[in-house]
Amino acid sequence: MHGLPNGFDAGFLVGKTLEEISFTANTVYFGFGDGVSVTVLSSLQHLLPSEREGSNVQTVPLSESKLMQIVNHCVVGARGESVGTLVISFDNGHSLFVFDDDPHYETYWIRQNGKEIIV
């Protein structure tokens, strides 16, 4: 668990539209345009509006997903939690949690205009 940097502000995601999701054998890539992306190598949780709790945490590689339901939706909230979790909320009521849950390896990358944060 590498964690997010002290003072991390995820506010740069607010107002961005999720333009692309790509799946590979080892990653899930979320492209927001304008040089902003999140690449997940570990675990995530996608909550639909009707699932405020209890949704399964999925580990990369994903064998199935409903993530396509957040493509072309705008980020209305984003925050980093002290345990390293990145939480992104979308205008359709969906939420995405990206976890820092592997003590030995990187779990996700955040890219913003040439800068990279490796968690």
C-alpha beads as a LAMMPS data file, in Angstrom:
LAMMPS data file: protein, C-alpha beads

119 atoms
118 bonds

1 atom types
1 bond types

-500.0 500.0 xlo xhi
-500.0 500.0 ylo yhi
-500.0 500.0 zlo zhi

Masses

1 110.0

Atoms # bond

1 1 1 0.000 0.000 0.000
2 1 1 1.772 3.081 -1.261
3 1 1 -1.059 5.494 -0.562
4 1 1 -1.967 8.813 -2.073
5 1 1 0.378 11.754 -1.536
6 1 1 -0.258 13.968 1.489
7 1 1 -2.646 16.740 0.557
8 1 1 -3.888 14.922 -2.567
9 1 1 -6.808 16.826 -4.109
10 1 1 -8.914 14.865 -6.598
11 1 1 -10.856 18.004 -7.538
12 1 1 -9.199 18.118 -10.973
13 1 1 -11.492 15.202 -11.954
14 1 1 -14.703 17.137 -11.222
15 1 1 -16.309 18.325 -14.435
16 1 1 -14.411 15.795 -16.573
17 1 1 -16.376 13.387 -18.725
18 1 1 -15.300 9.751 -18.831
19 1 1 -14.569 9.291 -22.536
20 1 1 -13.018 5.835 -22.629
21 1 1 -12.693 2.583 -20.717
22 1 1 -10.201 -0.004 -21.958
23 1 1 -9.660 -3.499 -20.600
24 1 1 -6.415 -5.463 -20.876
25 1 1 -5.197 -8.627 -19.194
26 1 1 -3.617 -6.607 -16.376
27 1 1 -5.366 -3.216 -16.288
28 1 1 -8.571 -1.248 -16.603
29 1 1 -7.967 2.188 -18.103
30 1 1 -10.314 5.162 -17.538
31 1 1 -9.670 8.047 -19.949
32 1 1 -11.150 11.439 -19.092
33 1 1 -9.549 13.437 -21.910
34 1 1 -7.321 16.487 -21.512
35 1 1 -4.424 14.296 -20.358
36 1 1 -6.327 12.882 -17.368
37 1 1 -6.595 9.133 -16.775
38 1 1 -6.709 6.467 -14.091
39 1 1 -5.226 3.028 -14.745
40 1 1 -6.233 0.291 -12.303
41 1 1 -3.971 -2.705 -11.729
42 1 1 -5.593 -4.132 -8.603
43 1 1 -9.158 -3.848 -7.275
44 1 1 -12.158 -1.636 -7.861
45 1 1 -15.802 -1.396 -6.934
46 1 1 -18.503 0.043 -9.163
47 1 1 -21.695 1.002 -7.358
48 1 1 -24.910 1.570 -9.266
49 1 1 -27.408 4.071 -7.791
50 1 1 -29.501 1.185 -6.429
51 1 1 -26.441 -0.432 -4.764
52 1 1 -25.292 1.930 -2.055
53 1 1 -23.622 -0.952 -0.212
54 1 1 -22.698 -4.575 -0.715
55 1 1 -21.527 -4.511 -4.312
56 1 1 -18.699 -6.919 -4.994
57 1 1 -15.146 -5.697 -5.197
58 1 1 -13.636 -6.825 -8.500
59 1 1 -9.993 -7.637 -9.095
60 1 1 -8.179 -7.027 -12.384
61 1 1 -8.430 -8.772 -14.798
62 1 1 -12.202 -8.407 -14.910
63 1 1 -14.259 -11.236 -16.338
64 1 1 -17.414 -9.110 -16.556
65 1 1 -18.353 -5.521 -15.895
66 1 1 -21.085 -2.901 -15.932
67 1 1 -18.508 -0.117 -16.131
68 1 1 -19.653 0.858 -19.618
69 1 1 -22.650 2.520 -17.908
70 1 1 -20.387 5.370 -16.741
71 1 1 -18.872 6.151 -20.152
72 1 1 -19.897 9.598 -21.390
73 1 1 -20.908 10.680 -17.893
74 1 1 -19.492 13.631 -16.005
75 1 1 -17.638 13.473 -12.690
76 1 1 -19.573 15.361 -10.011
77 1 1 -17.378 14.431 -7.058
78 1 1 -13.938 12.963 -6.431
79 1 1 -11.858 12.410 -3.340
80 1 1 -8.928 10.474 -2.020
81 1 1 -9.337 8.649 1.273
82 1 1 -6.632 8.223 3.910
83 1 1 -6.311 4.491 3.162
84 1 1 -5.437 5.301 -0.457
85 1 1 -8.865 4.711 -1.998
86 1 1 -9.864 6.988 -4.881
87 1 1 -13.627 7.631 -5.001
88 1 1 -15.230 9.072 -8.138
89 1 1 -18.947 9.953 -8.357
90 1 1 -20.740 10.441 -11.675
91 1 1 -23.770 12.480 -12.751
92 1 1 -25.829 9.310 -13.313
93 1 1 -25.553 8.323 -9.634
94 1 1 -22.848 5.704 -10.149
95 1 1 -19.703 5.626 -8.020
96 1 1 -16.288 4.119 -8.665
97 1 1 -13.941 3.105 -5.842
98 1 1 -10.317 2.329 -6.743
99 1 1 -8.482 0.566 -3.918
100 1 1 -4.887 0.649 -2.745
101 1 1 -4.996 -2.905 -1.426
102 1 1 -1.705 -4.556 -2.364
103 1 1 1.205 -3.948 0.019
104 1 1 3.840 -5.092 -2.488
105 1 1 2.880 -3.633 -5.867
106 1 1 1.388 -0.550 -7.470
107 1 1 -2.398 -0.641 -7.455
108 1 1 -3.321 2.277 -9.712
109 1 1 -1.875 5.249 -11.549
110 1 1 -3.336 8.703 -11.920
111 1 1 -2.154 10.828 -14.835
112 1 1 -2.851 14.527 -15.111
113 1 1 -1.261 16.575 -17.889
114 1 1 2.083 14.774 -17.898
115 1 1 2.249 14.256 -14.128
116 1 1 1.870 10.765 -12.746
117 1 1 0.923 9.575 -9.279
118 1 1 1.626 5.909 -8.649
119 1 1 -0.320 4.434 -5.766

Bonds

1 1 1 2
2 1 2 3
3 1 3 4
4 1 4 5
5 1 5 6
6 1 6 7
7 1 7 8
8 1 8 9
9 1 9 10
10 1 10 11
11 1 11 12
12 1 12 13
13 1 13 14
14 1 14 15
15 1 15 16
16 1 16 17
17 1 17 18
18 1 18 19
19 1 19 20
20 1 20 21
21 1 21 22
22 1 22 23
23 1 23 24
24 1 24 25
25 1 25 26
26 1 26 27
27 1 27 28
28 1 28 29
29 1 29 30
30 1 30 31
31 1 31 32
32 1 32 33
33 1 33 34
34 1 34 35
35 1 35 36
36 1 36 37
37 1 37 38
38 1 38 39
39 1 39 40
40 1 40 41
41 1 41 42
42 1 42 43
43 1 43 44
44 1 44 45
45 1 45 46
46 1 46 47
47 1 47 48
48 1 48 49
49 1 49 50
50 1 50 51
51 1 51 52
52 1 52 53
53 1 53 54
54 1 54 55
55 1 55 56
56 1 56 57
57 1 57 58
58 1 58 59
59 1 59 60
60 1 60 61
61 1 61 62
62 1 62 63
63 1 63 64
64 1 64 65
65 1 65 66
66 1 66 67
67 1 67 68
68 1 68 69
69 1 69 70
70 1 70 71
71 1 71 72
72 1 72 73
73 1 73 74
74 1 74 75
75 1 75 76
76 1 76 77
77 1 77 78
78 1 78 79
79 1 79 80
80 1 80 81
81 1 81 82
82 1 82 83
83 1 83 84
84 1 84 85
85 1 85 86
86 1 86 87
87 1 87 88
88 1 88 89
89 1 89 90
90 1 90 91
91 1 91 92
92 1 92 93
93 1 93 94
94 1 94 95
95 1 95 96
96 1 96 97
97 1 97 98
98 1 98 99
99 1 99 100
100 1 100 101
101 1 101 102
102 1 102 103
103 1 103 104
104 1 104 105
105 1 105 106
106 1 106 107
107 1 107 108
108 1 108 109
109 1 109 110
110 1 110 111
111 1 111 112
112 1 112 113
113 1 113 114
114 1 114 115
115 1 115 116
116 1 116 117
117 1 117 118
118 1 118 119
